[in-house]
Each structure stands twice: as C-alpha cells, then as structure tokens.
Amino acid sequence: MKTITVFVYGAEQICPSCVNFPSAKETASWLEAALKRKYGEQVDVRYVDIHEPVGSAETVAFAKRVLDEDLWYPVVVIEGEIVAEGNPKLKEICQKIERVGVKQLS
C-alpha cells in the first residue's frame, strides 16, 4: 500500500489576497479530515508554517520559496509538485493523490 505526505504551507496570518478564505492551518485540518475519510492512513497531512518551518531541508527550502515567490498560501504540495495555491480544491488534490498510486478505501 502506497502512502504519501500532503504538505500545506502557510502562516497564521491569512494571505492578503485570500481574505475570505480559511487560514492555512484550518485548511490543513479540513484537508486531513477529508483525505483520511477517503484514503485512510495512506495519506498524511502536514502543516508547515512558512515563517518558522520545521522539518527536512527540502521542507524548509520550500517554505522560503513560498515567501520569495509570493505564492498564495495555503500552498498544497504533493511529491514536490504544487497542487493548489490560495483556495485549494479537494477534487484536484484527490486526482493528484490517485495519479501517484494511492487508492481510495473500499
């Protein structure tokens, strides 16, 4: 069974362009609940604060990229690919998860 990590990069402060959207942390919680229902333990969702990133060198570097490139957060990343910026769409995230080989629960 394949497992993947979905990274949600963002900050406590809501992106200036995303005023009416939930915070990145709220988005990570919502995504985790939705994806666990659909894929179970095959998917792990991790929130990364772009101002105080913790984790691998790759995770820290990507957090810096979000700031340097003024990406709209939350930024959802799966296997190094940006899947969503700003207001993520569950359908697009699920399509990417299934393209990398994760199967829905029966």
Secondary structure by P-SEA (a helix, b strand, c coil): cbbbbbbbbbcccccccccccccaaaaaaaaaaaaaaaccccbbbbbbccccccccaaaaaaaaaaaaacccccbbbccccccccccccaaaaaaaaaaacccccc
